[in-house]
């Protein structure tokens, strides 16, 4: 008859001490969730007799973290994809349970963003949002953080009187990388059109700054046209792209560093582009993926969606658990580069 596994057997299988196994079985809150999970998996594997007690203990001691995320219009593919990534990240989080409140804002006015942020902060222990920089939003951030709820800027950094967390990519490097692509891929220098979504999004301002700094440094013979704001609208982006071609028929490239890229793609598809025309976009989703595949887009620079959502969730939990005065959580991720050959 096979010997029944004992507590020392389980400790060896889980790579922990017998005292840790006893604390897990007894429901001690001093054991971290990853260790609890490791003991549980080992108990399942070896057929430990106290498996039910361990399962009950883990359920009892699983801390719940209430976090809130404000994203922009749900009708935009990028934000729908990002919302899905946050849902997956919350489900897969192992060091406790995530109670995620996810909202999409159709009205992006500073008044509405500020009001929704304050409301979200009243029911959550940590919040994050994508927003343009504005005094009303800054005041709302200070109000929420004054109540002890940390706030993070997602994608676009945000500032307020207090320190604001950030999860995103190095946008200055994004701009320089886009400029490098034009310099190396364009067959001859010429005019480059620039579309930004909204100058109040600090990531887009830094994108443009890095873009221009590269050309100032390398003096590559390109002429950078004055940036045009799409106000995150595809219809406006399409109209502006058509206007750029009308005013500059010899344009050699187009850099879309903000919202509205679907409209720019439509305008590009309506034209017979000059041989060697280069177009660089921002963020990979269904429309930009199709643009890469059919050759309308040359290159796309993008957030690593899954890693971005996981890091955001993890950072929000760390900030929520941090003692007062611990400082701001900030994570800068490596961005992804996509072409027709790797989508």
N, C-alpha and C positions, 0 to 999 in steps of 0.2 A: 504494500500500500504506500503510495507516494506521501512524503512528509509535507505537511501543510506549511507554506511560507510564513516565516516569522518576521517580527519587526526588524531585526538585524539583516535578514535577507532583503527586505524592501529597501532598507537604507543603502545597502550595497548596490542594488539595482538602480536606485535613483541617484546615486552619487552624493548622498548626504549622510549626516550622522543619525544614529538611532534617536537621539534626543530631538532632532528636527522632525523626524517622523512622528514621534509622540506629540510634539506641539501641533503638527498638522491634524492628527487624529483628534486631539483635544480642542481644536478650534482656536488656538492662540492667535491673536491678531498680529503678533510680532513676525510672522512668516510672510515673506513677500509672495505676490501672486505667481510669478514665474516658477518659484520653488514649489509652491502648492501644485501647480500644473505638472511639474516634473515628477513629483511623488505620486500623483494620481495616475499618470501614464504608466509609471513603473508598476503600480499596484494592478492595473488592468493587465499588463503584460505577463506578470508572474502569477496572477490569480490569487492575490492577497485576500484573506478572509474578511478584513475590515474595509473593503472597498466602499461599501455603502456609507460608512462613517466618514471616510475621506471625502466622498462626493458631497455629503451634507455639510461638512465643515467648509469646503471650498465655496459652496453656494452662499453660506452664511457670511463668510468673510470677504466676499468679492465686493470691493468698493465701487460705488457708482459715481461717475464724473459727469456733471451736467455742463455741456458745452454748446455754444450757439455759433452759427455761421451765417453771415449775410452775403449772398452772392447777387449778381446782377441778372438782367432779364432772362427768364427761363426759355424764351423763344430763341435765344442765341445758343447754337450748338455747343460752343466751348463751355459755357456755364452749365449747361445740362450735363455734359461729360464730367465737369469738375464736381458737380453735386453728386453724381453717381460715385465718383472716386471717394468723396468724403463718406458716403454711406458705407462703402466697402471698408474703408479704413476704420470706421467706428465699429463695424461688426467684427473685424479681425484683431482689434486691440486686445492684448492679452493681460495687461497689468490692471485689471478691473473691468467694469462694465461702462460703456459710453452711452449716455443718454443724449443723443444729438438732436438739436433743434436747428433745422436747415430752412432758411427762407430765401426766396428769390424776389428781388425788388424790381417792379416795372417802372415805378416812379423814382428816378435817380436824382431828384432835386435835393439840395443839401438839407432842406427842412425835413423831408421825408426820411432820408438816410439817418439823420440825427435822431429823429423820433423813434425809428425802428431799432436803432442801436440801444437807446436808453431802455426801451421796452424789453429787448432781449436780455440786457444786463440784469434786469430785475428777476429773471427766472433762471439764470445760468451762473455758473461759477467761473467761466472763462469764455470770452467771445472773440470772434475774428470777422473781418469784413474786407470786401473790395470796394474802395471808394475813392473819389477825387478829393484832393486837399481843399478844405474850406473851413472858415472860422467856425461855422455852426457845427460841423462834424468834429472839429477839435474840441469845442466846448462839451459836446456829448461824450467824447472819449474821456475827458477829465472828470465829468460827472460819474461815469460808470466806474472808472478806476478809483475815484474818491470813495466809492462804496465798497472797495476791496475786490473788484472783479477785473482781472487783467484783460487788456485789449491788444489784439494783433492786427496789423495791416497785412493783407494777403495780396501778392503780386505787386501792388503799388505801396511803397512805404508811406506811412502817415505820421504826422507830428502833432504834438499837443504840449501843454505845459508839463505834464508828466511824461515819463518814458513810455514809448509804445513799442510793443514787440513787432517782429517782422518775420515772415516766411516767404521766400521768393528766390529769384535769381539775381545775379549781378548785372543790372541793366546797362551800366556803362560798358561792360564787356560785350553785351548783346549788340549794342550799337557799333562798336569797333569791329566785331566779327562780321556784321552785315556789310560794313564798309570794305573790309578785307575781301569779301566775296565779290563785290563790284569791281574792285581793283584787279583781282586775279582772273575774273571770268569774262568781264567785258573785253571785246576784241580791240576796241579803241576807246579812248576817253571821250566823254561828252557830258550832256546834261542829265542829272538824276532828279526826278520828282520825289517829293517826300510827303507822305500822308501821316498825320498823327490823329489820334482819336479826340483827345481833349488835353489841353496844356496843363490842366490841374491834376492830371494823373502823373505822379512824380516818376513812375517807371518810364513813361513815354518821353518825358523831358530828359531823363538820363540816357535813354536810348539815342535820342537825337544828339545829345551832347557828345556821347562816345563816338557816334557816327561822324560828326564834324571834326572831332579831335584827330581821328585817324587820318582824314584827308589833309588837315592842316600839317600834320607831322610828315606825311609822305609826299605831299605836293604832286599828286599823280595826274594832274591835268584835267580833273573832273570839275564840272560846275554844279554846285548843289543849289537847287532852286529853293525858294522860300517855302517852308513847310505849310501845308494846308490842313486845317482841322476838319475832320469828318463828323465831329460830335457823336462818335460811335454809331453813326447811321450808314447803312449800306447804300441807301438812295443818295445821300450826300457824297459818299465816297465815289460812287459811279459818276456823278455829275462832275466832281472835281477832277477825276481822272480824264474824262473827256475834255474838260477845259484845259488841262495841262497839255494834252496832245494838240489841241487847237492852237495854243499859244507857242508850243515848242514841238513842232512836228519832228524835229531831229533828236528828241529825247532818247537817250540810250538805256535808261533804266528807271525803275520805280521801286521805292522803298516804302512799304506799308507797315508802320510801327505801332499801329493802334487799331481800334475797332472799325468796322465797316468794310473789311477786306472782301466780303462776298460781292459788294458792289464794284469794287476795283477790279475783281476778277471778271465780272460780267463785261466791264468796259474794255478790258484787255482782250477778251475773246471776240469782241465786236470789231477789232482792228486787225489788219495784217501787219504784224509787228516786224520791225527791221531785223535782219539777220543779226544774231548776237545780242538781241535785247535781253536784259537781265532784270528779273523781278524777285524781290525778297519779301517774305511775309512773316507774320508773328503768330505763333500758336498753331499747333496741329489739331485739326478736327476734320469732319467729313468734307467740308468745302475746300480747305487748303490741301488736304490729301488728294482730292480729285484734281486740283490745280497743278500739283506736282506731277501726277500721273499723265495728264494730257499736255504738259509742257508749258502751261500758262505761267506757272511759278517755277523759278529756278531753285529756290532754297527757302526753307522755313526754319526759324529758330523758335524753340518751344520749351515751356516748362515740362519737366518729367512728371506727368499727371499723377501717377500712383504714388511715387515717392513724395511728391509735394503734399498730397492729402495726408499721408501717414505722418510725415514730419510735423505738419500743422497740428494734427490731433495730439501727437506726443508732446509738442511744445506747449500746447494749451493746458494739458494736464500737469506738466512740470511747473508751469507758472502758477496754476491754481494751488498746487501743493507747496510752493516755495514760501519760506518765511518772509515777513515784511522786510523790505530793504535789500532783498536778494538780488535785485537788478533785473534787467530786461532779458527775456529769452529772444534770441535772434538766430535764424537759420538761413544760410545762403546755399542754395543747391546748384549743382552743375546743370547747365541747360543742354538741351538736345538739338542736334542739327539734322535736318531731314532733306533729302533730295529724292528725285524720282527713282533712284536706285536702292533706297533703303526703307521706303514706306511699306 
